[in-house]
């Protein structure tokens, strides 16, 4: 379960922004997961939102927040592949302030692993990890696992066995957490696995032919894990009225089936389907996989190629306590204002708004941060501009410019 993610000095993000899944109003239990650390001295309770939306105009930095989390997760998983003196791809500083080019990028995450809170943070600069730390709260109290400053590693009490051998083999551009996890250190492996289990679908990944072709095949190649999910996916896709009654893999190619007037199955190539139908077929199994496993799903441009009714239905599954029983979470960036309509029952703290300030820096806030805003018709208020984070289009100025050009 994700509680919060923080990032600074990455692409359009200069000062730290925080994407928080911690509810601001605990009196309202709607769309909230509650878990208890039974190992804690006084049974520490944790609360998290089941879903969160990110809204904002084009080029505001919505995608950069998701990209930051995606690149952070990827670096945790793959940092041990870095060769000595190799550049760290994760380092993409804010370029509109020259001072930022000489500063590290910062990433930090709060995760629940087996109902215990872990906080993992890193700072990276060009070819080196400047700082890295892992803390956890096994009894509700903060305990240091390790703190790293450059190539100096400070171990927490009780974790002597982790360090001596592994730190000698951790290069400047590799993460100690990743190295320890690969070498089967239990506490590092548990946190590492939480990163691995996250499904993050950036725009270039989700909205591509490769996603449609390759990700669908992955499911058919591993029917032990995906078999039941595929069955349920087919059932749901039928109910979406796509006219697709079945889909399967034949010789590494996904085929779809429609019924003719004699009720016979007719085979089609996957590419023959509309982009919306392709997206549904490839995406729905991931939704169900996350729901059943209690995982985290993060999607950019969620509504693209999806009918609003389908997008709303997918969101409702994560906010339904009878369906999402294992604490699954859904975070998505979107322009689809229908998801803000009252029937979708989103809380104020589930609606994140992103915009750029006068310095070109991405800023993030929630509707619950806005004074005077209570529960209501967020869709109407957002469209009217009451919540901010909408494009400021100089319509009339350009209209006159266009008319002058046409006259000339």
C-alpha positions as CSV (number, residue, x, y, z in Angstrom):
1,X,0.0,0.0,0.0
2,X,1.3,3.4,-1.0
3,X,1.0,6.2,1.6
4,X,3.0,9.0,-0.2
5,X,5.6,9.8,-2.8
6,X,7.8,12.8,-2.8
7,X,10.1,14.2,-5.6
8,X,12.2,17.3,-6.1
9,X,14.4,18.6,-8.9
10,X,13.1,16.3,-11.6
11,X,12.1,17.6,-15.1
12,X,9.5,20.3,-14.5
13,X,9.5,19.7,-10.7
14,X,11.8,22.0,-8.8
15,X,10.6,22.4,-5.2
16,X,9.4,19.1,-3.6
17,X,5.9,18.0,-4.5
18,X,4.1,15.2,-2.7
19,X,1.5,12.8,-4.0
20,X,-0.2,11.7,-0.8
21,X,-2.6,8.8,-0.4
22,X,-3.3,9.6,3.2
23,X,-6.9,10.8,3.8
24,X,-7.2,14.3,5.1
25,X,-10.6,13.6,6.8
26,X,-10.7,10.4,8.8
27,X,-14.3,11.1,9.8
28,X,-15.3,10.2,6.3
29,X,-14.6,6.5,5.7
30,X,-15.6,6.5,2.0
31,X,-12.9,5.2,-0.3
32,X,-10.4,4.7,2.6
33,X,-8.4,1.5,3.4
34,X,-7.6,1.0,7.1
35,X,-4.9,-1.5,8.2
36,X,-3.4,-2.2,11.6
37,X,0.1,-3.2,12.5
38,X,-0.6,-5.8,15.1
39,X,3.1,-5.9,16.0
40,X,3.0,-2.3,17.1
41,X,3.0,-1.7,20.9
42,X,-0.3,0.1,20.7
43,X,-1.6,-1.4,17.4
44,X,-0.7,1.5,15.0
45,X,-3.4,2.1,12.5
46,X,-2.7,3.3,8.9
47,X,-5.2,4.8,6.5
48,X,-4.9,5.2,2.7
49,X,-7.1,6.3,-0.2
50,X,-8.2,3.6,-2.6
51,X,-7.7,5.9,-5.6
52,X,-6.4,9.3,-6.6
53,X,-6.9,11.4,-9.7
54,X,-4.4,14.0,-11.1
55,X,-5.9,16.9,-13.1
56,X,-4.2,19.8,-14.8
57,X,-3.7,21.5,-18.2
58,X,-1.3,20.2,-20.8
59,X,2.3,20.7,-19.9
60,X,1.5,21.3,-16.3
61,X,3.6,18.4,-15.1
62,X,1.0,15.6,-14.5
63,X,3.0,13.2,-16.6
64,X,6.2,14.2,-15.0
65,X,4.9,13.2,-11.5
66,X,4.0,9.7,-12.9
67,X,7.2,9.6,-14.8
68,X,9.2,10.4,-11.7
69,X,7.6,7.5,-9.8
70,X,8.1,5.2,-12.8
71,X,11.8,6.1,-13.2
72,X,12.4,5.8,-9.5
73,X,10.8,2.3,-9.4
74,X,12.8,1.3,-12.5
75,X,16.1,2.5,-11.0
76,X,15.4,0.6,-7.8
77,X,14.8,-2.6,-9.8
78,X,17.6,-2.1,-12.3
79,X,20.4,-0.1,-10.6
80,X,22.6,-3.2,-10.1
81,X,22.9,-3.3,-13.9
82,X,24.8,0.0,-13.9
83,X,28.5,-0.4,-14.8
84,X,31.1,1.7,-12.9
85,X,31.2,5.4,-14.0
86,X,27.9,5.0,-16.0
87,X,25.4,7.9,-15.9
88,X,22.3,7.5,-13.8
89,X,19.3,7.9,-16.2
90,X,17.1,8.8,-13.3
91,X,18.9,12.2,-13.0
92,X,16.9,14.7,-15.0
93,X,17.1,18.0,-13.1
94,X,14.9,21.1,-13.5
95,X,16.5,23.1,-16.3
96,X,14.9,26.5,-15.9
97,X,17.1,27.3,-12.8
98,X,20.8,26.9,-13.5
99,X,21.5,26.2,-9.8
100,X,19.3,23.0,-10.1
101,X,21.8,21.6,-12.6
102,X,24.3,21.4,-9.8
103,X,22.0,19.8,-7.3
104,X,20.9,16.2,-6.8
105,X,17.4,14.9,-7.6
106,X,15.4,13.7,-4.6
107,X,12.9,10.8,-4.4
108,X,11.2,9.3,-1.3
109,X,8.4,6.9,-0.8
110,X,6.3,5.7,2.2
111,X,5.1,2.1,1.7
112,X,3.2,-0.4,3.9
113,X,4.8,-3.9,3.6
114,X,2.9,-6.5,5.7
115,X,1.2,-3.7,7.5
116,X,4.5,-2.2,8.6
117,X,5.5,1.3,7.4
118,X,8.8,1.7,5.4
119,X,10.3,5.0,4.3
120,X,12.9,4.8,1.5
121,X,14.7,7.8,0.1
122,X,17.5,8.5,-2.4
123,X,19.3,11.5,-3.9
124,X,21.1,11.0,-7.2
125,X,23.5,13.3,-9.1
126,X,24.8,12.5,-12.6
127,X,26.8,9.3,-12.0
128,X,26.5,8.8,-8.2
129,X,24.0,8.1,-5.4
130,X,24.6,11.0,-3.0
131,X,22.3,9.7,-0.3
132,X,20.2,6.6,0.4
133,X,18.2,5.6,3.5
134,X,15.8,3.0,4.7
135,X,13.8,3.3,7.9
136,X,10.9,1.2,9.1
137,X,8.4,1.2,12.0
138,X,8.0,-2.4,13.2
139,X,6.4,-1.4,16.6
140,X,5.2,2.0,15.5
141,X,8.6,3.5,16.4
142,X,11.2,4.6,13.8
143,X,14.1,2.2,13.3
144,X,17.1,2.7,11.0
145,X,18.0,-0.1,8.6
146,X,20.7,1.9,6.9
147,X,21.8,5.4,5.9
148,X,24.2,6.1,3.1
149,X,26.2,9.2,2.4
150,X,28.1,8.7,-0.8
151,X,30.1,5.5,-0.3
152,X,29.8,5.8,3.5
153,X,27.3,3.3,4.9
154,X,25.9,3.6,8.4
155,X,24.1,0.5,9.6
156,X,21.2,0.2,12.0
157,X,21.4,-1.8,15.1
158,X,20.8,-5.5,14.4
159,X,21.7,-5.3,10.7
160,X,25.4,-5.8,10.9
161,X,25.2,-8.9,8.6
162,X,23.8,-6.9,5.8
163,X,26.6,-4.5,5.3
164,X,30.1,-5.7,5.5
165,X,30.1,-7.8,2.3
166,X,27.5,-6.0,0.2
167,X,28.7,-2.5,0.7
168,X,32.1,-3.4,-0.8
169,X,30.3,-4.5,-4.0
170,X,27.9,-1.5,-4.3
171,X,29.3,1.0,-6.8
172,X,28.7,4.7,-6.7
173,X,25.9,4.5,-9.2
174,X,24.1,1.5,-7.7
175,X,21.6,1.4,-4.9
176,X,22.4,-0.5,-1.8
177,X,18.8,-1.6,-1.4
178,X,18.8,-3.3,-4.8
179,X,22.2,-5.0,-4.1
180,X,21.0,-6.3,-0.7
181,X,17.7,-7.5,-2.2
182,X,19.4,-9.5,-4.9
183,X,21.7,-11.0,-2.3
184,X,18.6,-12.3,-0.5
185,X,18.7,-10.0,2.5
186,X,15.1,-10.4,3.9
187,X,14.2,-6.9,4.9
188,X,15.6,-5.4,1.7
189,X,14.0,-8.1,-0.4
190,X,10.5,-7.4,1.1
191,X,10.8,-3.7,0.2
192,X,12.3,-4.4,-3.2
193,X,9.4,-6.8,-4.1
194,X,6.9,-4.0,-3.3
195,X,8.6,-1.9,-6.0
196,X,8.5,-4.9,-8.4
197,X,4.8,-5.4,-7.9
198,X,3.8,-1.9,-8.8
199,X,2.3,-1.5,-12.3
200,X,3.0,1.9,-13.8
201,X,1.7,2.6,-17.3
202,X,3.2,5.8,-18.7
203,X,1.8,7.3,-21.9
204,X,4.4,5.9,-24.2
205,X,3.9,2.4,-22.7
206,X,0.1,2.2,-22.4
207,X,-0.8,4.0,-25.6
208,X,1.4,2.0,-28.0
209,X,1.0,-0.9,-30.4
210,X,3.7,-2.7,-28.4
211,X,1.5,-2.6,-25.3
212,X,-1.4,-4.1,-27.2
213,X,0.8,-6.9,-28.8
214,X,3.3,-7.8,-26.1
215,X,1.4,-7.4,-22.8
216,X,-1.5,-9.4,-24.0
217,X,0.8,-12.2,-25.0
218,X,2.5,-12.2,-21.6
219,X,-0.8,-13.2,-20.1
220,X,-1.3,-16.1,-22.4
221,X,2.2,-17.4,-21.8
222,X,1.6,-17.7,-18.1
223,X,-1.9,-19.1,-17.7
224,X,-1.2,-20.5,-14.2
225,X,-1.0,-16.9,-13.0
226,X,-3.4,-15.2,-15.5
227,X,-5.8,-18.0,-16.5
228,X,-8.7,-17.1,-14.1
229,X,-8.1,-13.4,-14.6
230,X,-8.4,-13.8,-18.4
231,X,-11.7,-15.7,-17.9
232,X,-13.1,-12.8,-15.9
233,X,-11.7,-10.3,-18.3
234,X,-13.5,-11.9,-21.2
235,X,-16.7,-11.8,-19.2
236,X,-16.3,-8.1,-18.4
237,X,-15.3,-7.2,-22.0
238,X,-18.5,-8.9,-23.3
239,X,-20.5,-6.7,-20.9
240,X,-18.8,-3.6,-22.2
241,X,-20.6,-4.2,-25.5
242,X,-17.5,-4.2,-27.7
243,X,-19.0,-7.1,-29.8
244,X,-15.9,-9.1,-28.9
245,X,-17.1,-12.5,-27.5
246,X,-13.7,-14.0,-27.0
247,X,-10.0,-13.4,-27.5
248,X,-7.0,-15.8,-27.5
249,X,-3.5,-16.2,-28.7
250,X,-2.6,-18.1,-31.8
251,X,1.1,-18.5,-32.9
252,X,2.1,-15.5,-30.8
253,X,-0.6,-13.3,-32.2
254,X,-3.7,-12.3,-30.3
255,X,-7.0,-13.0,-32.1
256,X,-10.4,-11.7,-31.4
257,X,-13.8,-13.3,-32.2
258,X,-17.2,-11.9,-33.1
259,X,-20.5,-13.6,-33.8
260,X,-22.0,-13.7,-37.3
261,X,-25.7,-13.8,-38.0
262,X,-25.7,-17.6,-37.5
263,X,-24.1,-17.2,-34.1
264,X,-20.8,-18.6,-35.3
265,X,-17.5,-17.3,-34.0
266,X,-15.6,-15.4,-36.7
267,X,-11.9,-14.7,-36.2
268,X,-10.3,-11.2,-36.5
269,X,-6.8,-9.9,-36.1
270,X,-6.2,-7.9,-32.9
271,X,-5.2,-4.9,-35.1
272,X,-8.6,-5.0,-36.8
273,X,-10.3,-3.8,-33.6
274,X,-10.7,-0.2,-32.8
275,X,-8.1,1.4,-30.6
276,X,-10.6,1.6,-27.8
277,X,-11.4,-2.1,-28.0
278,X,-7.7,-3.0,-28.2
279,X,-7.1,-0.8,-25.1
280,X,-9.9,-2.5,-23.1
281,X,-8.7,-6.0,-24.0
282,X,-5.1,-5.3,-23.1
283,X,-5.9,-3.2,-20.0
284,X,-8.7,-5.0,-18.1
285,X,-6.6,-8.0,-17.1
286,X,-4.1,-5.7,-15.4
287,X,-7.0,-4.0,-13.5
288,X,-8.3,-7.3,-12.2
289,X,-4.7,-8.5,-11.4
290,X,-4.1,-5.5,-9.2
291,X,-7.5,-5.7,-7.5
292,X,-7.1,-9.4,-6.6
293,X,-3.5,-9.0,-5.5
294,X,-3.9,-5.8,-3.5
295,X,-1.3,-4.1,-5.7
296,X,-0.8,-0.5,-6.9
297,X,-1.7,0.6,-10.5
298,X,-0.6,4.0,-11.8
299,X,-1.8,5.1,-15.2
300,X,-1.1,8.2,-17.3
301,X,-3.8,9.5,-19.7
302,X,-6.2,6.9,-18.2
303,X,-9.2,7.9,-20.3
304,X,-7.5,7.9,-23.7
305,X,-9.4,5.6,-26.1
306,X,-11.8,4.6,-23.3
307,X,-15.5,5.5,-23.3
308,X,-16.3,7.6,-20.2
309,X,-18.7,4.9,-18.9
310,X,-15.9,2.3,-19.0
311,X,-13.5,4.7,-17.3
312,X,-16.0,5.4,-14.6
313,X,-16.7,1.7,-14.1
314,X,-13.0,0.8,-13.7
315,X,-12.6,3.6,-11.1
316,X,-15.7,2.3,-9.2
317,X,-14.1,-1.1,-8.8
318,X,-11.2,0.3,-6.8
319,X,-13.6,2.4,-4.7
320,X,-15.9,-0.6,-4.0
321,X,-15.0,-2.2,-0.6
322,X,-16.7,-5.4,-1.6
323,X,-14.5,-5.8,-4.7
324,X,-11.2,-4.2,-3.6
325,X,-10.8,-6.2,-0.3
326,X,-7.0,-6.5,-0.4
327,X,-6.1,-2.8,-0.4
328,X,-5.5,-2.3,-4.1
329,X,-4.9,1.3,-5.2
330,X,-5.4,3.2,-8.4
331,X,-3.6,6.5,-9.3
332,X,-4.3,8.1,-12.6
333,X,-3.7,11.3,-14.6
334,X,-6.6,12.4,-16.8
335,X,-8.4,15.2,-18.6
336,X,-11.8,13.4,-18.2
337,X,-13.9,15.7,-16.1
338,X,-16.8,13.2,-16.0
339,X,-14.8,11.2,-13.4
340,X,-15.3,14.2,-11.1
341,X,-19.1,14.0,-11.3
342,X,-21.0,13.4,-8.0
343,X,-22.0,9.9,-8.9
344,X,-18.3,8.8,-8.8
345,X,-18.2,9.7,-5.2
346,X,-14.6,11.0,-5.1
347,X,-13.4,12.7,-2.0
348,X,-11.8,16.2,-2.0
349,X,-8.4,14.6,-1.0
350,X,-8.6,12.1,-3.9
351,X,-8.5,14.9,-6.5
352,X,-5.0,16.2,-7.1
353,X,-4.5,19.4,-9.1
354,X,-1.3,20.2,-11.0
355,X,-0.2,23.6,-12.5
356,X,2.9,25.6,-13.2
357,X,3.8,28.8,-11.4
358,X,5.3,31.9,-12.9
359,X,8.8,30.2,-12.8
360,X,7.7,27.2,-14.8
361,X,7.7,24.9,-11.8
362,X,5.2,22.2,-11.3
363,X,3.1,22.5,-8.2
364,X,0.6,20.0,-6.8
365,X,-2.3,20.5,-4.4
366,X,-5.6,18.7,-3.6
367,X,-9.1,20.1,-3.5
368,X,-9.1,19.6,0.2
369,X,-6.2,22.1,0.4
370,X,-8.5,24.9,-1.0
371,X,-10.2,26.9,1.6
372,X,-14.0,27.1,1.4
373,X,-14.4,24.1,-0.8
374,X,-16.6,21.3,0.6
375,X,-18.1,18.2,-0.9
376,X,-20.1,19.0,-4.0
377,X,-20.1,19.0,-7.8
378,X,-16.3,18.9,-8.5
379,X,-16.8,18.4,-12.2
380,X,-18.9,21.7,-12.5
381,X,-16.5,23.6,-10.3
382,X,-13.4,22.4,-12.2
383,X,-14.8,23.3,-15.6
384,X,-15.8,26.7,-14.2
385,X,-12.2,27.2,-13.0
386,X,-13.0,27.4,-9.3
387,X,-10.5,24.7,-8.5
388,X,-7.7,26.1,-10.7
389,X,-5.3,23.9,-12.7
390,X,-7.1,24.7,-16.0
391,X,-5.5,26.0,-19.2
392,X,-5.5,29.8,-19.6
393,X,-6.2,30.2,-23.3
394,X,-6.1,33.7,-24.8
395,X,-8.9,32.9,-27.2
396,X,-10.0,36.4,-28.3
397,X,-6.4,37.6,-28.7
398,X,-5.6,34.8,-31.2
399,X,-9.0,35.2,-32.9
400,X,-8.2,38.8,-33.8
401,X,-4.7,37.8,-34.9
402,X,-6.2,35.0,-37.1
403,X,-8.7,37.5,-38.6
404,X,-6.0,40.0,-39.4
405,X,-4.0,37.2,-41.1
406,X,-7.0,36.1,-43.2
407,X,-7.7,39.7,-44.2
408,X,-4.1,40.2,-45.3
